[in-house]
Amino acid sequence: MIKSAITAAIAATLFSFQLMQAQEFTGRATYQTKTIMNDIQISGSNMTPDLQASLEEKLKKGFEKTYELSFNKTESVYEEPQRLESPSGSSGAKMVVVNTSSSGDGKSYKNIKDKTVLSEEDFFGKEFLVSDSLPKWDWKLVDETKKIGNFTCYKAIGVIPVSKEDLERYEKMKNKKSESKTVLFTPSEPKDRTITVWYTPEIPVSHGPGEYWGLPGLIMEVNDAKTVILCSKIVLNPKDKVVIKMPKKGKKVTKKEYEALIEKQMESMKDSKGNIHINLGN
C-alpha cells in the first residue's frame, strides 16, 4: 500500500506536470558511476603481484565513469561526454579490454511517449544503431525518503529476472577449462537483480540514467548491488537550450540482432577449448 507521503508527492508531481504543459521544460543531469567487479579473475603463469595489482587498478578505473542525461518532458539522451584519452604508462604491460555489452558507452536515446530506445554502439570498430522497446519496470514505491543535494528523493524497488539466455551462457562458461598464460573473465552464477532507485518528484519527468525510467520524478540514484549511479549535478532550463537529437550513426539493427552479432564475434575469438586469450607483455 502506498503511504500518504508518496501519495502527496505524486499528487504534487501531477500538478507540476499540468503547470508545465504550456511551457518548455528541459534539463541536464550529470551522473557518476562506479561498478564493483568481484567476479572477475585475473590469472596467468607469468602474473606477478605487482602486475596483477596494476591490472586490477586499471579495471577499477575503467568502471568509474561520468555520464550526462539531457532531457525534456518526453525525450532524453544519455551519453558519456567526449574526452581526450591520456597516454598509458610505460609499465611494460599491455592490456586489451573487450567491451561485449549491448548497452555500452554509446549515445542512448529514450522516448517515453513512443516507448522506444535507440543507441549508438561501437563493436570492434563497427558502428551500429540499435533499436528496442523501452524496458517495462514494475516499480514498488517505498515510503522512505532521503536528500540528494537539495532534492527530496523517494525510494523505489524493481526486479530484473534472470533470462534463459543468461543461464545457458553461464552453464557453457562453467564447463570450460582454463589454460595457463591467459587472463580469464569468469562470471558468477546469474541471479535475479534487485534494483533500488531514488527519484525526486521535484523534477517532474519520468527519465533516468541508462535503462531506468518510469517513475513520477527524475531518477537521481541507482544501486543494483554491483553498480551505483549517482546524480552529482543538475541544471534545469539552462540558458543554452537543450536540444534532444535522435542518434543516426551506424547500421540499423534490433537489440536481438546486435546481441547475436556479439555472440558470434566472441565465439570466433575462442580457441579449441573455448577460452578467449588476452596477451600480456611485449
C-alpha angles and dihedrals in degrees: 000000000000111000125232094255092058092044090054091048092051091048090052090048093052090049090051090050090054092050091051098049091090095049139051115260120191139155149167124229125189118211131194117207131198125181126194112210105191092154095064115102120198114197144148140146092253095044113128123195090248093051092047091051091048093051092046090052091050090051091048092053090046090062095050108084145154124230135181126216116201114190150169127184097290108013138053140177121208118192146144111255115246115259140169114255114232116228114262121247122264097244092137093247122113120201129195117201117196116195109206098166119122089209097050133143099304125116111282122201122195127190110190092186094057093031092230137131130198125187136184110224131183116206118177091335095311120115123222134183104214120200128195144146118268111266114254114240122198096198121195109211115220126203094235129109140188138169122256106184106315095332127099108227132197127213126242132174130208134176129218109200120219111263125228089241092056092052093048091048091050093050090053092050093046091057094053121100120222127231130214122261093038137110108230128203104200117184123215121239109288117246138174109287119228111206121201117194137176120212134181123220086198086081099048102205127108095227132116142164120294115336094347122109142113105093130117092257142022113298107240102177137023128190123179097166093261103043130044120193114188129182109231101173138021130188116186122202093352120203091241099068118244110237116191112209125186114235114254107170122108142026111311113245137152120249091254091051091049094049090049090052091052092049091051092049093049091049090054090055095056126099125228091282095049097255125137110219123216112187122222127199130016 
